[in-house]
């Protein structure tokens, strides 16, 4: 239950931050108009900024090694991704390639 309340509060503040950003009001004027605590608004805005920077900086490049010694009888098997911890994702084809970014986000 606590995480649901926390998600609701996070969504509440993110919505207000986006609305303020699109408005032409100062932060103080926006908070007064919406009966919000300026201190909480500033705190949540800083939290959102840090979270966004963290998400951007964690997305990056990695070293890719192509192992030509593995002989595959046909390309119908698809692509395989092997991580440093020996987790392997196999069977990636053109049909399911769009799922890979979402899967990698979940595995982070």
N, C-alpha and C positions, 0 to 999 in steps of 0.2 A: 504494500500500500504506500509506503514511504517513497518508493521510486516513482510511482504514478503521480503523487503530489509534487515531487521534485521536477518531473518532466513537465507538468502543467505550469509550474512557476517559471521554468526555463522558457517555455513557449510563450507565456504571458509577456515576459520581459523582452524576448527577441522580437515579438510582434510590435511592442511599443518602441523599441529601438529603431526598427525599420520604418515605422510610421513617422517617428520624429525625424529620421534622416531624410525622408521624402517631403517633410513639411518645411516651411521657411521660418519656423519658430526657433528661438533660442532654446537650449535645453531647459532652462529655468521656466520659460513661458510654457513650454510643452508640459512640463511636470505640473505646473499650476493648473493648466487647462484640464488635465486628466486626473488631477488629485493624486499625484504620485510623489513619493519621497525623492527629492533630488539626490540625496546621498545613495539610496538604493539604486536609483537609475544609473548614476555614475559608476557604482560598483559593478552592476550587471553589464554595463557597456564595456568596461575594462575586461571583465571575464569573457565576454563574447569576442572581443578583439584578440585576447590571448589564445582562446580556443581556435579561432580562425587562423592565426599565425602558426599555431602548432600543427594544424591540419595541413596547411600549405607546406610547411617545412618537412613534414614527415613523408610527403609524397616526393619521391625522388627516383634516382636511377640506381640500377644494380648491375653488377657484372654478369654478363651472359656468356656461357661457355657452350659452344656447339660441339657435340661429341660425334664426329664423323665415323668413329669405329663401330657404332651401333648400326647394324644392317637391318633395315625394315623391308619386309617383302613388298609392301605397297603403301601408298600414301593414304589409303582409306582408314588407317589406324588413327590418323590425326596427329596433332601436336601434343607433346608432353612437357610439363613444367616440373622440374625437380628442385626443391628448396634445399638449403644447406643442412637442414635437420632431417634429410632424406624423405620428407613428405613429397609425394609425387602426384600430380594431377595429370591424368591421361585422357585421351579421347577428345581433345579440343579440335573442333572442326569449324568450317565457315558457318555452320548452322548454329553453333552455340558460342561463338567467339565473343559476342556482346556480353555474355555473362561473366567473363573473366575479370574485368575491372571490379565488379561488385563482389566477386568471390575473394579477390585479393584484399579488398577493404575489410571484409569479415575476418580474414586470416591474420591481419596485422596485429 
